[in-house]
């Protein structure tokens, strides 16, 4: 006998942030329903925009219908009034009735009852995918395996090594990348300089710097999705491109500046200009190096004063610079990008099933008189499908 299929399934959650358990739950629902609506229910207390979370889920789950809404009702699983408020928000986000509700936790039974749907439970107790939003927020590095690529990219701490020509930026960026085992983010502007039509003697145009800035940003974002730890070290960035536009075009570029303003890293490392200049055939020369370095200092100081990234200038030989840089980077790697605490939950182990308050222990309903019984029998018609999932 073939497994029953449902017309329209519903998956709800904070997805704060999305993780492997969420994806497994939605895929469980997609395998059993003709269509699935995923609702990102965010509160005003949370610091990660619901729109961002929804976009990440759409990228990972392109066949699901992902919507988001504001839900500031108190979270109390034992309060029927709180249930009424939350379900009202859910109903307002639906474009059609649902006949299936997929959750891991036992509240799914009551939610399904209120929506006139069947409960599809996945991985009670979260044994299949042992992860939760709370655990991820506390230590994303420890749960890196469970984070989709766009969530990883958001959590990554970004360090940019920058400076004037022949100050050792590439050397330090490569040394840090090797030390921490990171994917490389190479400088595209240098590659473009070597292959641009007309060579180095041809006039430079703003469009070229737009190209360089966008490609540098793309490379950075791509590496952030692939890095094995929440850290990325970049050899230059878009802010540096704004300075080279000034140097070669003679005026600031509004478009490159705007892109730089939207991509502030966590730390700038400015390589010092005290080392000997080395001409490699692509560089302007010693006569402009110190003036450009002064301009880098000025711009980095201005952006830091305006609330941007801190910056440190590193001097000394190769080993000295690496040691100093690593001492600055390690605390960043050890400090998760913060997220505000969500609204507190009350009575998370208590659920009203058809008006009767029961306590949930390890995925099972425990009643005051009836003792323990499997949650699949909590409501007529409820089904339990045990697949890996966690929806905290």
PABA-8618 format. One record per residue (C-alpha): residue in one letter; chain; x, y, z; residue number from 1. Coordinates in steps of 0.05 Angstrom, whole numbers. Layout:
@res A, chain A, xx X, yy Y, zz Z, n NUM
...
***
This chain:
@res X, chain A, xx 0, yy 0, zz 0, n 1
@res X, chain A, xx 28, yy 67, zz -19, n 2
@res X, chain A, xx 39, yy 120, zz 34, n 3
@res X, chain A, xx -17, yy 171, zz 39, n 4
@res X, chain A, xx -1, yy 238, zz 8, n 5
@res X, chain A, xx -28, yy 304, zz 33, n 6
@res X, chain A, xx -48, yy 364, zz -8, n 7
@res X, chain A, xx -17, yy 420, zz 33, n 8
@res X, chain A, xx 33, yy 413, zz 90, n 9
@res X, chain A, xx 55, yy 466, zz 140, n 10
@res X, chain A, xx 122, yy 474, zz 175, n 11
@res X, chain A, xx 131, yy 530, zz 225, n 12
@res X, chain A, xx 190, yy 556, zz 265, n 13
@res X, chain A, xx 235, yy 613, zz 284, n 14
@res X, chain A, xx 292, yy 585, zz 241, n 15
@res X, chain A, xx 338, yy 627, zz 284, n 16
@res X, chain A, xx 381, yy 609, zz 247, n 17
@res X, chain A, xx 362, yy 553, zz 198, n 18
@res X, chain A, xx 400, yy 488, zz 208, n 19
@res X, chain A, xx 403, yy 416, zz 184, n 20
@res X, chain A, xx 345, yy 395, zz 228, n 21
@res X, chain A, xx 299, yy 447, zz 197, n 22
@res X, chain A, xx 319, yy 425, zz 127, n 23
@res X, chain A, xx 306, yy 352, zz 144, n 24
@res X, chain A, xx 237, yy 368, zz 171, n 25
@res X, chain A, xx 216, yy 408, zz 110, n 26
@res X, chain A, xx 242, yy 354, zz 64, n 27
@res X, chain A, xx 203, yy 303, zz 104, n 28
@res X, chain A, xx 141, yy 344, zz 92, n 29
@res X, chain A, xx 157, yy 354, zz 18, n 30
@res X, chain A, xx 162, yy 279, zz 9, n 31
@res X, chain A, xx 91, yy 270, zz 35, n 32
@res X, chain A, xx 54, yy 332, zz 11, n 33
@res X, chain A, xx 37, yy 360, zz -57, n 34
@res X, chain A, xx 60, yy 428, zz -32, n 35
@res X, chain A, xx 90, yy 454, zz 32, n 36
@res X, chain A, xx 86, yy 523, zz 64, n 37
@res X, chain A, xx 143, yy 541, zz 110, n 38
@res X, chain A, xx 128, yy 598, zz 158, n 39
@res X, chain A, xx 185, yy 638, zz 189, n 40
@res X, chain A, xx 153, yy 666, zz 252, n 41
@res X, chain A, xx 199, yy 720, zz 280, n 42
@res X, chain A, xx 191, yy 764, zz 341, n 43
@res X, chain A, xx 213, yy 835, zz 352, n 44
@res X, chain A, xx 264, yy 810, zz 403, n 45
@res X, chain A, xx 305, yy 774, zz 350, n 46
@res X, chain A, xx 362, yy 809, zz 315, n 47
@res X, chain A, xx 365, yy 769, zz 250, n 48
@res X, chain A, xx 313, yy 795, zz 200, n 49
@res X, chain A, xx 258, yy 746, zz 182, n 50
@res X, chain A, xx 268, yy 765, zz 109, n 51
@res X, chain A, xx 340, yy 741, zz 112, n 52
@res X, chain A, xx 320, yy 674, zz 144, n 53
@res X, chain A, xx 266, yy 665, zz 92, n 54
@res X, chain A, xx 315, yy 679, zz 35, n 55
@res X, chain A, xx 363, yy 627, zz 62, n 56
@res X, chain A, xx 308, yy 575, zz 66, n 57
@res X, chain A, xx 285, yy 590, zz -5, n 58
@res X, chain A, xx 356, yy 579, zz -29, n 59
@res X, chain A, xx 361, yy 512, zz 6, n 60
@res X, chain A, xx 289, yy 489, zz -6, n 61
@res X, chain A, xx 269, yy 517, zz -74, n 62
@res X, chain A, xx 206, yy 474, zz -80, n 63
@res X, chain A, xx 177, yy 498, zz -14, n 64
@res X, chain A, xx 133, yy 560, zz -7, n 65
@res X, chain A, xx 169, yy 602, zz 45, n 66
@res X, chain A, xx 135, yy 662, zz 79, n 67
@res X, chain A, xx 151, yy 703, zz 140, n 68
@res X, chain A, xx 112, yy 742, zz 191, n 69
@res X, chain A, xx 116, yy 777, zz 258, n 70
@res X, chain A, xx 93, yy 738, zz 318, n 71
@res X, chain A, xx 102, yy 775, zz 384, n 72
@res X, chain A, xx 51, yy 734, zz 424, n 73
@res X, chain A, xx 78, yy 704, zz 489, n 74
@res X, chain A, xx 104, yy 634, zz 481, n 75
@res X, chain A, xx 68, yy 591, zz 532, n 76
@res X, chain A, xx 49, yy 521, zz 510, n 77
@res X, chain A, xx 1, yy 512, zz 568, n 78
@res X, chain A, xx -39, yy 576, zz 554, n 79
@res X, chain A, xx -98, yy 568, zz 507, n 80
@res X, chain A, xx -100, yy 644, zz 495, n 81
@res X, chain A, xx -27, yy 643, zz 472, n 82
@res X, chain A, xx -44, yy 585, zz 426, n 83
@res X, chain A, xx -101, yy 626, zz 397, n 84
@res X, chain A, xx -55, yy 685, zz 383, n 85
@res X, chain A, xx -1, yy 644, zz 349, n 86
@res X, chain A, xx -49, yy 604, zz 306, n 87
@res X, chain A, xx -82, yy 669, zz 284, n 88
@res X, chain A, xx -15, yy 692, zz 256, n 89
@res X, chain A, xx -5, yy 626, zz 221, n 90
@res X, chain A, xx -74, yy 628, zz 190, n 91
@res X, chain A, xx -61, yy 698, zz 165, n 92
@res X, chain A, xx 1, yy 674, zz 127, n 93
@res X, chain A, xx -33, yy 615, zz 93, n 94
@res X, chain A, xx -60, yy 621, zz 23, n 95
@res X, chain A, xx -101, yy 556, zz 29, n 96
@res X, chain A, xx -121, yy 507, zz 84, n 97
@res X, chain A, xx -71, yy 454, zz 105, n 98
@res X, chain A, xx -84, yy 381, zz 117, n 99
@res X, chain A, xx -16, yy 363, zz 147, n 100
@res X, chain A, xx 29, yy 395, zz 200, n 101
@res X, chain A, xx 101, yy 371, zz 207, n 102
@res X, chain A, xx 140, yy 381, zz 271, n 103
@res X, chain A, xx 190, yy 345, zz 314, n 104
@res X, chain A, xx 164, yy 369, zz 381, n 105
@res X, chain A, xx 98, yy 345, zz 411, n 106
@res X, chain A, xx 64, yy 412, zz 404, n 107
@res X, chain A, xx 50, yy 390, zz 333, n 108
@res X, chain A, xx -9, yy 348, zz 357, n 109
@res X, chain A, xx -46, yy 408, zz 384, n 110
@res X, chain A, xx -27, yy 452, zz 325, n 111
@res X, chain A, xx -54, yy 399, zz 277, n 112
@res X, chain A, xx -118, yy 394, zz 317, n 113
@res X, chain A, xx -129, yy 469, zz 314, n 114
@res X, chain A, xx -117, yy 470, zz 239, n 115
@res X, chain A, xx -159, yy 408, zz 225, n 116
@res X, chain A, xx -98, yy 372, zz 198, n 117
@res X, chain A, xx -58, yy 309, zz 209, n 118
@res X, chain A, xx 5, yy 312, zz 250, n 119
@res X, chain A, xx 68, yy 286, zz 217, n 120
@res X, chain A, xx 121, yy 278, zz 271, n 121
@res X, chain A, xx 194, yy 273, zz 252, n 122
@res X, chain A, xx 251, yy 252, zz 297, n 123
@res X, chain A, xx 220, yy 260, zz 366, n 124
@res X, chain A, xx 274, yy 276, zz 417, n 125
@res X, chain A, xx 320, yy 301, zz 361, n 126
@res X, chain A, xx 362, yy 238, zz 361, n 127
@res X, chain A, xx 372, yy 236, zz 286, n 128
@res X, chain A, xx 400, yy 306, zz 278, n 129
@res X, chain A, xx 422, yy 328, zz 347, n 130
@res X, chain A, xx 421, yy 403, zz 337, n 131
@res X, chain A, xx 377, yy 462, zz 357, n 132
@res X, chain A, xx 375, yy 536, zz 345, n 133
@res X, chain A, xx 394, yy 548, zz 417, n 134
@res X, chain A, xx 456, yy 505, zz 410, n 135
@res X, chain A, xx 476, yy 538, zz 344, n 136
@res X, chain A, xx 469, yy 608, zz 373, n 137
@res X, chain A, xx 512, yy 589, zz 433, n 138
@res X, chain A, xx 568, yy 557, zz 392, n 139
@res X, chain A, xx 561, yy 560, zz 316, n 140
@res X, chain A, xx 631, yy 533, zz 306, n 141
@res X, chain A, xx 614, yy 468, zz 343, n 142
@res X, chain A, xx 553, yy 460, zz 298, n 143
@res X, chain A, xx 585, yy 482, zz 233, n 144
@res X, chain A, xx 568, yy 415, zz 202, n 145
@res X, chain A, xx 494, yy 431, zz 212, n 146
@res X, chain A, xx 492, yy 500, zz 180, n 147
@res X, chain A, xx 472, yy 511, zz 107, n 148
@res X, chain A, xx 521, yy 550, zz 64, n 149
@res X, chain A, xx 486, yy 618, zz 68, n 150
@res X, chain A, xx 481, yy 613, zz 144, n 151
@res X, chain A, xx 555, yy 596, zz 148, n 152
@res X, chain A, xx 571, yy 657, zz 106, n 153
@res X, chain A, xx 532, yy 701, zz 154, n 154
@res X, chain A, xx 569, yy 674, zz 215, n 155
@res X, chain A, xx 638, yy 680, zz 185, n 156
@res X, chain A, xx 685, yy 731, zz 216, n 157
@res X, chain A, xx 720, yy 768, zz 160, n 158
@res X, chain A, xx 791, yy 795, zz 165, n 159
@res X, chain A, xx 819, yy 838, zz 108, n 160
@res X, chain A, xx 893, yy 846, zz 97, n 161
@res X, chain A, xx 905, yy 911, zz 59, n 162
@res X, chain A, xx 957, yy 964, zz 45, n 163
@res X, chain A, xx 996, yy 1000, zz -9, n 164
@res X, chain A, xx 1036, yy 964, zz -63, n 165
@res X, chain A, xx 1093, yy 920, zz -40, n 166
@res X, chain A, xx 1077, yy 922, zz 34, n 167
@res X, chain A, xx 1068, yy 847, zz 42, n 168
@res X, chain A, xx 993, yy 842, zz 39, n 169
@res X, chain A, xx 990, yy 778, zz -3, n 170
@res X, chain A, xx 1045, yy 745, zz 38, n 171
@res X, chain A, xx 1009, yy 758, zz 104, n 172
@res X, chain A, xx 941, yy 738, zz 76, n 173
@res X, chain A, xx 970, yy 672, zz 50, n 174
@res X, chain A, xx 1005, yy 658, zz 115, n 175
@res X, chain A, xx 942, yy 669, zz 156, n 176
@res X, chain A, xx 900, yy 628, zz 108, n 177
@res X, chain A, xx 949, yy 570, zz 115, n 178
@res X, chain A, xx 954, yy 577, zz 191, n 179
@res X, chain A, xx 879, yy 572, zz 201, n 180
@res X, chain A, xx 865, yy 523, zz 143, n 181
@res X, chain A, xx 820, yy 571, zz 104, n 182
@res X, chain A, xx 801, yy 577, zz 31, n 183
@res X, chain A, xx 841, yy 631, zz -5, n 184
@res X, chain A, xx 810, yy 696, zz -27, n 185
@res X, chain A, xx 858, yy 721, zz -80, n 186
@res X, chain A, xx 863, yy 793, zz -104, n 187
@res X, chain A, xx 824, yy 799, zz -170, n 188
@res X, chain A, xx 849, yy 870, zz -184, n 189
@res X, chain A, xx 919, yy 844, zz -194, n 190
@res X, chain A, xx 894, yy 792, zz -244, n 191
@res X, chain A, xx 854, yy 845, zz -281, n 192
@res X, chain A, xx 915, yy 891, zz -285, n 193
@res X, chain A, xx 954, yy 836, zz -319, n 194
@res X, chain A, xx 901, yy 821, zz -372, n 195
@res X, chain A, xx 862, yy 886, zz -382, n 196
@res X, chain A, xx 855, yy 910, zz -455, n 197
@res X, chain A, xx 910, yy 961, zz -471, n 198
@res X, chain A, xx 954, yy 939, zz -413, n 199
@res X, chain A, xx 975, yy 984, zz -356, n 200
@res X, chain A, xx 987, yy 1044, zz -401, n 201
@res X, chain A, xx 914, yy 1049, zz -425, n 202
@res X, chain A, xx 868, yy 1098, zz -388, n 203
@res X, chain A, xx 829, yy 1068, zz -331, n 204
@res X, chain A, xx 753, yy 1072, zz -328, n 205
@res X, chain A, xx 703, yy 1069, zz -271, n 206
@res X, chain A, xx 670, yy 1009, zz -302, n 207
@res X, chain A, xx 734, yy 969, zz -292, n 208
@res X, chain A, xx 734, yy 984, zz -217, n 209
@res X, chain A, xx 660, yy 965, zz -213, n 210
@res X, chain A, xx 680, yy 899, zz -245, n 211
@res X, chain A, xx 739, yy 889, zz -198, n 212
@res X, chain A, xx 697, yy 906, zz -137, n 213
@res X, chain A, xx 639, yy 860, zz -155, n 214
@res X, chain A, xx 686, yy 802, zz -170, n 215
@res X, chain A, xx 726, yy 812, zz -107, n 216
@res X, chain A, xx 661, yy 811, zz -67, n 217
@res X, chain A, xx 637, yy 749, zz -103, n 218
@res X, chain A, xx 701, yy 712, zz -88, n 219
@res X, chain A, xx 696, yy 732, zz -15, n 220
@res X, chain A, xx 624, yy 709, zz -9, n 221
@res X, chain A, xx 639, yy 643, zz -44, n 222
@res X, chain A, xx 696, yy 628, zz 3, n 223
@res X, chain A, xx 653, yy 646, zz 63, n 224
@res X, chain A, xx 604, yy 592, zz 44, n 225
@res X, chain A, xx 660, yy 540, zz 39, n 226
@res X, chain A, xx 705, yy 555, zz 97, n 227
@res X, chain A, xx 711, yy 498, zz 148, n 228
@res X, chain A, xx 711, yy 547, zz 207, n 229
@res X, chain A, xx 676, yy 613, zz 220, n 230
@res X, chain A, xx 734, yy 654, zz 194, n 231
@res X, chain A, xx 758, yy 683, zz 128, n 232
@res X, chain A, xx 821, yy 722, zz 111, n 233
@res X, chain A, xx 818, yy 764, zz 48, n 234
@res X, chain A, xx 876, yy 793, zz 7, n 235
@res X, chain A, xx 845, yy 863, zz -2, n 236
@res X, chain A, xx 772, yy 882, zz -8, n 237
@res X, chain A, xx 723, yy 931, zz -39, n 238
@res X, chain A, xx 745, yy 988, zz 6, n 239
@res X, chain A, xx 816, yy 983, zz -22, n 240
@res X, chain A, xx 786, yy 985, zz -92, n 241
@res X, chain A, xx 756, yy 1053, zz -76, n 242
@res X, chain A, xx 827, yy 1079, zz -62, n 243
@res X, chain A, xx 855, yy 1051, zz -126, n 244
@res X, chain A, xx 798, yy 1084, zz -164, n 245
@res X, chain A, xx 819, yy 1151, zz -134, n 246
@res X, chain A, xx 891, yy 1136, zz -154, n 247
@res X, chain A, xx 878, yy 1118, zz -227, n 248
@res X, chain A, xx 814, yy 1156, zz -244, n 249
@res X, chain A, xx 826, yy 1217, zz -200, n 250
@res X, chain A, xx 759, yy 1219, zz -165, n 251
@res X, chain A, xx 719, yy 1175, zz -117, n 252
@res X, chain A, xx 671, yy 1124, zz -146, n 253
@res X, chain A, xx 601, yy 1128, zz -115, n 254
@res X, chain A, xx 583, yy 1058, zz -137, n 255
@res X, chain A, xx 646, yy 1025, zz -109, n 256
@res X, chain A, xx 640, yy 1065, zz -45, n 257
@res X, chain A, xx 568, yy 1043, zz -36, n 258
@res X, chain A, xx 588, yy 970, zz -44, n 259
@res X, chain A, xx 645, yy 979, zz 6, n 260
@res X, chain A, xx 598, yy 1010, zz 57, n 261
@res X, chain A, xx 553, yy 949, zz 53, n 262
@res X, chain A, xx 611, yy 901, zz 65, n 263
@res X, chain A, xx 646, yy 922, zz 129, n 264
@res X, chain A, xx 691, yy 866, zz 155, n 265
@res X, chain A, xx 707, yy 849, zz 227, n 266
@res X, chain A, xx 780, yy 871, zz 225, n 267
@res X, chain A, xx 829, yy 906, zz 179, n 268
@res X, chain A, xx 902, yy 889, zz 181, n 269
@res X, chain A, xx 945, yy 942, zz 147, n 270
@res X, chain A, xx 1013, yy 918, zz 126, n 271
@res X, chain A, xx 1069, yy 968, zz 139, n 272
@res X, chain A, xx 1109, yy 1004, zz 86, n 273
@res X, chain A, xx 1175, yy 1000, zz 122, n 274
@res X, chain A, xx 1199, yy 939, zz 82, n 275
@res X, chain A, xx 1238, yy 946, zz 17, n 276
@res X, chain A, xx 1198, yy 959, zz -47, n 277
@res X, chain A, xx 1199, yy 904, zz -98, n 278
@res X, chain A, xx 1178, yy 919, zz -170, n 279
@res X, chain A, xx 1142, yy 861, zz -204, n 280
@res X, chain A, xx 1123, yy 895, zz -269, n 281
@res X, chain A, xx 1052, yy 913, zz -247, n 282
@res X, chain A, xx 1065, yy 963, zz -191, n 283
@res X, chain A, xx 1068, yy 1039, zz -196, n 284
@res X, chain A, xx 1133, yy 1047, zz -160, n 285
@res X, chain A, xx 1167, yy 1069, zz -96, n 286
@res X, chain A, xx 1151, yy 1142, zz -110, n 287
@res X, chain A, xx 1077, yy 1134, zz -95, n 288
@res X, chain A, xx 1078, yy 1078, zz -43, n 289
@res X, chain A, xx 1084, yy 1120, zz 19, n 290
@res X, chain A, xx 1031, yy 1170, zz -3, n 291
@res X, chain A, xx 983, yy 1113, zz -17, n 292
@res X, chain A, xx 999, yy 1082, zz 50, n 293
@res X, chain A, xx 981, yy 1148, zz 84, n 294
@res X, chain A, xx 915, yy 1148, zz 46, n 295
@res X, chain A, xx 901, yy 1077, zz 70, n 296
@res X, chain A, xx 913, yy 1099, zz 142, n 297
@res X, chain A, xx 868, yy 1159, zz 133, n 298
@res X, chain A, xx 810, yy 1119, zz 103, n 299
@res X, chain A, xx 816, yy 1063, zz 153, n 300
@res X, chain A, xx 816, yy 1112, zz 211, n 301
@res X, chain A, xx 755, yy 1149, zz 183, n 302
@res X, chain A, xx 714, yy 1086, zz 173, n 303
@res X, chain A, xx 732, yy 1061, zz 243, n 304
@res X, chain A, xx 712, yy 1128, zz 274, n 305
@res X, chain A, xx 645, yy 1122, zz 237, n 306
@res X, chain A, xx 630, yy 1056, zz 270, n 307
@res X, chain A, xx 664, yy 1010, zz 219, n 308
@res X, chain A, xx 718, yy 958, zz 230, n 309
@res X, chain A, xx 777, yy 965, zz 277, n 310
@res X, chain A, xx 845, yy 966, zz 243, n 311
@res X, chain A, xx 917, yy 952, zz 263, n 312
@res X, chain A, xx 981, yy 967, zz 225, n 313
@res X, chain A, xx 1031, yy 910, zz 227, n 314
@res X, chain A, xx 1106, yy 919, zz 218, n 315
@res X, chain A, xx 1167, yy 876, zz 223, n 316
@res X, chain A, xx 1192, yy 814, zz 187, n 317
@res X, chain A, xx 1146, yy 760, zz 160, n 318
@res X, chain A, xx 1145, yy 718, zz 224, n 319
@res X, chain A, xx 1134, yy 778, zz 268, n 320
@res X, chain A, xx 1075, yy 801, zz 227, n 321
@res X, chain A, xx 1044, yy 732, zz 226, n 322
@res X, chain A, xx 1050, yy 724, zz 301, n 323
@res X, chain A, xx 1019, yy 792, zz 314, n 324
@res X, chain A, xx 963, yy 780, zz 264, n 325
@res X, chain A, xx 946, yy 711, zz 291, n 326
@res X, chain A, xx 941, yy 741, zz 361, n 327
@res X, chain A, xx 889, yy 790, zz 335, n 328
@res X, chain A, xx 850, yy 739, zz 294, n 329
@res X, chain A, xx 844, yy 683, zz 345, n 330
@res X, chain A, xx 797, yy 721, zz 392, n 331
@res X, chain A, xx 752, yy 736, zz 332, n 332
@res X, chain A, xx 748, yy 662, zz 314, n 333
@res X, chain A, xx 731, yy 645, zz 386, n 334
@res X, chain A, xx 675, yy 697, zz 391, n 335
@res X, chain A, xx 611, yy 677, zz 355, n 336
@res X, chain A, xx 574, yy 730, zz 316, n 337
@res X, chain A, xx 520, yy 749, zz 366, n 338
@res X, chain A, xx 445, yy 740, zz 360, n 339
@res X, chain A, xx 396, yy 770, zz 409, n 340
@res X, chain A, xx 359, yy 721, zz 453, n 341
@res X, chain A, xx 290, yy 701, zz 428, n 342
@res X, chain A, xx 227, yy 710, zz 469, n 343
@res X, chain A, xx 226, yy 665, zz 531, n 344
@res X, chain A, xx 185, yy 602, zz 528, n 345
@res X, chain A, xx 140, yy 578, zz 584, n 346
@res X, chain A, xx 116, yy 507, zz 596, n 347
@res X, chain A, xx 155, yy 478, zz 537, n 348
@res X, chain A, xx 141, yy 408, zz 563, n 349
@res X, chain A, xx 66, yy 420, zz 570, n 350
@res X, chain A, xx 17, yy 417, zz 512, n 351
@res X, chain A, xx -58, yy 423, zz 510, n 352
@res X, chain A, xx -87, yy 365, zz 471, n 353
@res X, chain A, xx -159, yy 379, zz 456, n 354
@res X, chain A, xx -164, yy 421, zz 519, n 355
@res X, chain A, xx -128, yy 372, zz 566, n 356
@res X, chain A, xx -61, yy 394, zz 593, n 357
@res X, chain A, xx -9, yy 339, zz 588, n 358
@res X, chain A, xx 65, yy 337, zz 600, n 359
@res X, chain A, xx 115, yy 315, zz 546, n 360
@res X, chain A, xx 175, yy 273, zz 566, n 361
@res X, chain A, xx 223, yy 249, zz 513, n 362
@res X, chain A, xx 173, yy 254, zz 458, n 363
@res X, chain A, xx 118, yy 218, zz 497, n 364
@res X, chain A, xx 55, yy 246, zz 529, n 365
@res X, chain A, xx 51, yy 236, zz 604, n 366
@res X, chain A, xx -18, yy 248, zz 635, n 367
@res X, chain A, xx -34, yy 255, zz 709, n 368
@res X, chain A, xx -81, yy 194, zz 707, n 369
@res X, chain A, xx -64, yy 155, zz 646, n 370
@res X, chain A, xx 12, yy 151, zz 653, n 371
@res X, chain A, xx 55, yy 151, zz 591, n 372
@res X, chain A, xx 32, yy 138, zz 520, n 373
@res X, chain A, xx 64, yy 149, zz 452, n 374
@res X, chain A, xx 49, yy 217, zz 422, n 375
@res X, chain A, xx 25, yy 186, zz 358, n 376
@res X, chain A, xx -38, yy 166, zz 396, n 377
@res X, chain A, xx -49, yy 235, zz 425, n 378
@res X, chain A, xx -102, yy 253, zz 374, n 379
@res X, chain A, xx -145, yy 213, zz 326, n 380
@res X, chain A, xx -114, yy 209, zz 258, n 381
@res X, chain A, xx -45, yy 235, zz 279, n 382
@res X, chain A, xx 13, yy 199, zz 246, n 383
@res X, chain A, xx 85, yy 195, zz 267, n 384
@res X, chain A, xx 142, yy 192, zz 216, n 385
@res X, chain A, xx 210, yy 185, zz 248, n 386
@res X, chain A, xx 263, yy 220, zz 206, n 387
@res X, chain A, xx 321, yy 263, zz 227, n 388
@res X, chain A, xx 297, yy 332, zz 248, n 389
@res X, chain A, xx 301, yy 387, zz 299, n 390
@res X, chain A, xx 258, yy 450, zz 294, n 391
@res X, chain A, xx 281, yy 492, zz 354, n 392
***
